[in-house]
Amino acid sequence: MSQQPSSRASVAGAGWECPASGELRALKPRRPFSWLDPRPLLASRNDKLARAGWLGGDPTNDERRAWMAALGVSDPRIDRSDLGRVSFVLAGDTGEGDMSQYVTVPLLERLSAVTDFMVIASDVIYPAGGAATYERNFYDVYAGYERPIYAVPGNHDWYDGLTGFMFHLCGVETAPPSVGGPLLRRLLWRRPPRLDDDERAQLRALRDARPRAGQPAPYWLLDTGPLQLVGIDTGITGEIDRDQAAWLRRVSAASEKPKILITGKPLAVDGRFHPGSIEGEPGRSVDEIVRERAHNYVAAIGGDIHNYQRYPVAVEPGRTIQYLVSGGGGAFMHATHTIPKVALDGVNEEAFRCYPLRGDSLSFYSRLYATRIPFAGGLEIVPAQAAAYMAERLGIAPAKADAQAVVVSDRTRRAAARIFPLPGQGKRGLLQALFSEFFDWNDPPLFKQVLHVEASTGELRIRCLGITGCAGREAGVVEDELLAAPDADGVWQWRVAGP
Ligand SMILES: [Fe+2]
């Protein structure tokens, strides 16, 4: 992969002011995705309904149980134990079908030659699943990635009762289990869009033309020679059902191989832990299962938030688990400048990493506000100023060499003071959808990313590859690189290999 300077090295390394990739221009999405259209918001309404306790709460656990019963699978497993060495790409929150997703294509097509498969971590299809939407936001985009694709669903995939996900990822075409519960919720609840026979046949042909993946269910164990991936389905609100929890405990204890958890909801994100609740087990969590020494988890990777964050958490003396957010695979960018200085049990700011860097995130958002809000031109903060400002605000040194000697101007301070309270920078439910459209951005740097993971016996490497959309950087830029190997006691030890 490319040894180009990363966003940590310089303003230019982040891709500011670069010419757009010619490869990318050739890949223009057929139709831009639009969150401003009221239909996506209406189609996402099950999110609000599921969170309304007075309407009976979230039926997802019951629905998932019904799917699993219909599938007749109790031990969902993908057997790739033939792979003595494994190489895969992980992309999170992929499915907008617009430039934010297409910008990843030149890199994914290169990775197709050197990886065994792709894993999508949550939100395969925006805004609301749907079997028919897979043509545009999955098959068209990944036609040049000629390896199997596995996935765990995100909340957006559940807004059609998981029907589209089951059809395309699991090859199951039965109608979704009917949702019971209070009458009012049943009346308001969005049902999956119906397919006629022609549409069904056409979608089936698309599915069957892709390399066979053989994913049996929305949650699964993917067994390879040196490493196990454990994918969980966190539904709409982030909780896993009790049957899935029992399965997770069982598969986690069953093998001594190192494991990586893949989840639709990250266990550490935006400076806080989110341990992941379990149905009917207050006080117990997914994180508790991940931290159990005998289970040998070395990393937990979640989508949902559309950027990259790494928390190397010392879970006990001498043992660190990498908690990663990797959701920059194909949707609008969530801000990182709003992430507070990291001070968590087991990890501090010095060890924390993110992409985009907070200064680049602030500069990016300042440009968006400056160009999209009338008479707000004064809000723009250039990248070097933004980097210096964020370092000063957090009491840390700027990573970029060309920001280290920069003096923060009063103008920057005034602009930042106005930007931080503005809406649209964090994840705020359905309202975020409106902002994301408002802030839709199609020019470099786009600050997307995927992970490239490689493992062989006794060796593991994870690289975060930044995707800017810049000419000459189509192969990705290494923004973070980690190596791990077991010590004499068999405990996996991590080291940062760059940049
Ligand atoms: Fe998402």
Residues whose N, C-alpha, C, O or C-beta is under 5 A from the ligand:
A	BS01	LIG	D93 D123 D304
